[in-house]
Amino acid sequence: MMNPSRPINVNDEEKVVAYASFQSEEDKIPEEELVINEISSLLFPSPKTTTTTSFTNPSSSVDTSNAVGEDTRSTRRCKICLHPVFQAMSVVYALIGVTVLFGARLWNQPFFVSLGGMLVPFDSIAASGAIVTSDNDTATDSGGSSSSTSKEELSLVTLWGNGYYPNETTQLLLPLYGLEGTIPSDIGMLSLLTELDLVWNHLTGTIPSEIAKLTQLTLLSFAANRLTGTLPSEIGLLTQLIDLELFWNRLTGSLPTHVGELVHLDRFSLADNLLSGPIPTEIGQLVALEHLSLADNAFTGSIPSEIGKLGQQQQLTSLDLQQNELTGSIPSEIGNLVDLHIFFLNDNDLTGSIPNELESLDSLYSLSLFHNENLSGSVPSSICDTILFPPFIDCENIECDCCMDELMDSCSQML
């Protein structure tokens, strides 16, 4: 980003004026050429030369001393090609120069630039179209209008070195930003937030309960961090949530029953945490759910039959409960999930027989049931007719004509 307080670094050997040609002193220089040359001298000054060249009188003597090589040349002038392309380029460069000079002039005054509600120093962003506030508490927008605003009215919230206006900020998207430390409780002051994405950072500590103040959130992602502690029950107050992504953290404790209040959820992932306890029956209230992943945790107890109610508004397509400590049998209500594409139950302690209702899952792409030593029965043949990938099961306990075991061997070949 450009720093207005830093001089413009221009290579006077390479960036003077393209396609320039020189002519004798006797030639008449058109008036429009003089204007263009003046602009060029402003935009591309030679940092090694203090000589000022006058173009007002073609017959007058001109100082053309060169600071690079002390080369005294005969009196000659630079003639810029008056092609329309170069004229347009000159206008553009002039506008850029004015913008830079204006910014450098203001740099002596402390001010911030507001973009989408976020305040950052002028030298870190391009200021085009921004709202600039200085010590005189006057905000000037890109159209030139100004309005007086006190700092108390702005109520600036500082998060990770950046400033945000609560009455303007609707999105806080900082994925892969290298953020460290804890999530500040002041984040709850950004009450107009609809999207909060802090995925793939180095955040530690707990999820602050103040998150419950962000009642307009539709997207909340703290995935791929190092967060610890429990999932606050206040999460149930975020009833507008559509996407809740908390996978790849170190969250502990149980899944609060209040998640049943998130009736608009479309995606819900808590995979790769340290959560334990039973899966609450209230999860069946998430009737808009399309993707659910509770994999790689330590959930115990049986799979609630209410899980067959998931996705009643928009049918559930992905259900991943693998690598937990679930017991009991596979509920027959799973057969209600007729749009299910992915169904993973491997690496649990499930028992009983595979329910016949699984034959209703004629949209399955992938099925995984292996590493459930006490699970028995057979995979319905209708699944073999439609599934895209061979189901993974324990061939010793389960009958299947199209399945593979964990060693990628066909069960039919092992019989």
N, C-alpha and C positions, 0 to 999 in steps of 0.2 A: 504494500500500500504506500501511497505517496505521503511524505512528511512535508507539510508546507514550510516548516522552519528550515529545511535543508535545501541548499542551492541546487538548481537543476543541473545535472551532469550531462553536458552535451559535448560530443566529440566534434570539435570544429573542423577536423580534417575530413570526416565522413558525412556529417549531417548538416552541412551548410545549406545549400539549396540544390536539389536534384536538377540534373540537366542544365546547369548554368553554363553560360558561354561568355567570353570576354570580347569586347570590341574596342576599337580605338577611341581616343578622347574626342575626336571630331564628330562622332556619331551623335545624333539627337536622341535623347532618352525620353520616351513618352511619359506623360504625367502619371498614368495608371501604374507604369512600371516603378516609378519613384515611390508610390504608396506601398506597393508590394515589397520593395526593397527595405523600406522603413519597418514594415511588419517583420520581415525576416531578421533584421538586425536586432529587433526586440526579442524575438523568439530564440534566436541562435547566436547570442553574443559570444565572442571569443574570450575565454577566461584568461588568456595569456596576453591580450592586447588591450591597451588603454587608449588607442587612437580612435578618434571619431571621424568618420568619413562623411562628407557632405555631398549630397546629390542635387543640390539646388541649382548649380550653375555648371553646365557641361564644359565650359571653357576655363573654369578656375582650376587651380592646382589642387590635387587631392593627396592626402597622406595615406599611403597604403602599406605602411611598414608591417612586416610579418613577424609575430612574436615567436614563431616556431623556428625559423632558420635565419633571421636577420637578412632576408633576401629582399633587396630593394628592387622593385619592379618598376617598369615604366608605367606612367599614369594610364590606368585602364579601369573600366567599370564592369560590375557583374550584371549581366542582362538575364533576367529570369524569363524562361519561356512563357509566353502569355496564353498557353493552351488552357481551355476551360477547366481541365482536370486539375492543373496546378493552381489555378485561381481558387477552385473549391477547397483544395487542400490547405491553402493559405488561410482561408476563412476559418476552417476547422481548427488549425493550429493556433490561430489568434484567439479563438474562444477558449481553447485549453489553457493558453498562456494567461489570459485574464482570470480564469478560474483559479489557477495556481497562485498568481500574484495576490488575488483577493484573499485566498486562504492564508497565505503567508503574512499578509497584513494583519489579519485577525488573530494570528497565533499568539500574539503578546497578551491577549485577553483570555482568561480561562473560560472555556466553554466546552459543551458536549454536543454530540450529534445524536438525535433520536431517530432510530429506524425500527419501525414496527413495535414501538414501545420500549426498545432497549437503548440505553445511553452508553455510548462508547467514545473514547477520545477520537478527535478528528483525524489524527494521523494514522488510525488503524482501519479506516474505511473510506470509501469514496463518498463525498458529501452531497452528491447530486440528489436533489429532491428531499433532502433531510430537513428536520426541524432543528434549528440551532438555538441554544439558550446560553446566554452569557451572564455576567454579573449584574447586568441591568434588568434581569428577569424578564426579558422580552423574547418571545418565540417568533422566529421568522420562518415561514414555509417557503417552498420552492416558487410559489407564485408571487412572493415579495410582500405579502400581507403580514402584519405583526399583531400580536396581542400580548398584553401584560399578564404574566402568570407568576405568582409567588412560589417560592420553593416549598413552603408549607403545603400549598395546594397540590404540588406535584407528588409529594409523599414518596420519594425515590426509594426503591428497594434494591439493595446491593446483594448480588449473588455471584460468587466466584469472580469478583473483580469487575463485574459489569453492573450497570444500573438499569432498572426497569421501572416504568410507570405503571402502577396497578390499574389505572383507568384506561390504559391503551394496550397492554400486553395480553394477547389472546393465545399466543403460541410460544413455547419455550422448547426449542428443538436443539439439543446439544449432544448429539451422538458422536462418539469417537473424538471427544474434545480433550481427553486426558485429565478430566476433572478428578480432584482428589479431596479427601476429607469427608465430612458428613454432609447430609442434605440439610441445609439451614431450615429452621422452623419458620423463618420469615417467608418461605415460599408460599405459605398459606395466605399471605397478603395479596397475592396475585389472583384475586377472586374471579377474574374474567377469563382465566385460562381454559381453553378447550382441548389443547394438546400439550402434553408434557412428556418429552422423550429424552432420557438421560442414558440410553443404552450404550454399552461398551465403553465404560469409563473405569475409574479406580475408586469409586465411592465406598465408604465404609460406614459403620454405625448402623443405626436403626432407621426404619421408615417413620418420620415424624407424624404424630397424630394430627398435626395441623393440616395435613393433606386433606382432611375431611372438609375443610373450608372451600376446597376447589370443586364446588358442586356442579360446575358446568363442563367438567372434563368428559371428553369422549375417548381420548387416548391417554393411557398411563403406562409408560414403559421404563422400568428400572432394571431391565434385564442385563446380564453379563457384567455385574459389578461384584462387590464383596460385602454386600449388606448382610447384617446379622439381626438377631432378635426375632420377634414374632410379627406376623401379619396383623396390623392393628384392626380391631373390630370396626373402627370408624370407616373402614373401606366400604362398608355397606351403605354409607351415606352418599356415595358417588353414583347415584342411580342413573346418570346419563352415560355411563361408561359403555363403550362398544368394544374396545380393545384393551385388555389388561395383561401385560407381559412382565413377569417377574422371574423368569427362568434364569438359571446359572447364577445363583447367589448362595448364601449360607443361612437362609431363613430357617428358624426352628419353631417348635410348638405345633399347635393344631390349626386346621383350616377353620376359621370362624364361621359360625352358622349364618352370620350376616351377609355372606356372599350371595345368599339366596335373594337378596334385595336387588341385585344387579341384573334385572330382567331384560336389559337391552344388550347384554354382552353377546358379541359375535365370536371373539377369540379370547381364550382364557388359558394361560400357560404358567404353571408353577414348577415345571420340570427342573431337575438337577438342583434341588435344595435339600434341607434336612428336616422336612416337615414330617410329623408323625400323627398318630391317633387315627380315628375312623374318618372316612369320607362322609360328611354330613348329608343327611337325607334332603336338606334344603337345596342341594345342588340340582335337584329335579325341577326347581322353579325357573331355571335359566332356559326358558322356552325358545329364545332366539339364538341359542348357541350353535355354532357351526364347527368350531374346533376346540377340543378340550384335551389338555395334556397335564397329567399329574405324575408323570414318569420320574424314575430315579429319585424317589423319596423313601420314607419309611412308614407309609400309611398302613394301618392294620385293620382288622375286621373284615367284614364281607362287603362285596360290591352292592350298594343299595339298589333295590329294585326301582326306585324313583329315577334312576339313570335312564330308564326307558322312556321318560317324558322329555328328554333333552331334544331341543330343536323342533318343537312342535310348530313354531312359526316359520323357521327356516331350518330344514332338516340337518341334523348333525352328520358331518362327513368324516370327521377324524376323532377317534377316541383312543388315547394312549395312556394306559395304566401300568405299563411294564416296569419291572425292577422296583417293586414295593414288597410288602409283607402281607398281602391280602390273602384271606382265607375264605373258606366256604365255597359254594358252587357259583357257576356263572348264571346270573338271573335270566329267566326265560324272557323277561321284558326287553332284553337286548334285541329280540326279533322285531321290535317296533321301529328300530332305527334303519329303515329300509333304504336310506340314501347313504349309509355308511360306506366309505371308501377304504379307510384304514382302521384296523382293529388290532391293538397290541395288548396282550395280557401275559406275555412271557415273563419268566423270572419272578414268580409269586409262589404261594403255597395253596393254590386252588385245588379243590377236591370235587368229587362227584362226577357226573357224566355230562358231556357236552349236550346242551339242550337242542332238541330238534328244531326249535324256532330259528336257529341260525340259518336254516335253509331259505328264510325270507330275505337274507342279506344278499340279494342278487346283484348289488352294485359294488361289491368288495373288489378292491384292487390288491390288498395285502392283508394277510391274517397271520398272527404269530401267537402260538400257545405253548411253545416249548419251555422246559424247565419248570413244569408244574407236575411233579412226580406222581401225585395222587389223582391227577385228572385222567379220566377214561372216556370210553365211548367212541364215537366215530364222527368224522367231519362229513356233513351232508354232501351227497354227490352233486347236488345242484350248484354248490359253491365251486366245485371243480369244473363245471361247465362254463362258468362266467368269469372266474377270477383271473387276473392278469399275471400274477406271480404265484408260484407254488407256495401254499401255506407251510409255515414252519411249526412242527409239532414234535413230540417224543414218539417216535415210531413204535417203541416197545409197548406203549400203553394205549395208543390211539390208532384207530383204523382210518386209512385214507388212501384213495387211489391216485391222488395227484400231489401229495405232500412231500416235503423234504424234512430231514432231521437237522440237528444243529451242525452236523458235519457236512451239510450240503449234499447228502446222499438221498436218493429217492427212496421213499418208504416201500414202494412196490418192488424195487430191486432187492431190498433187504429181506423180504419175506421168503 
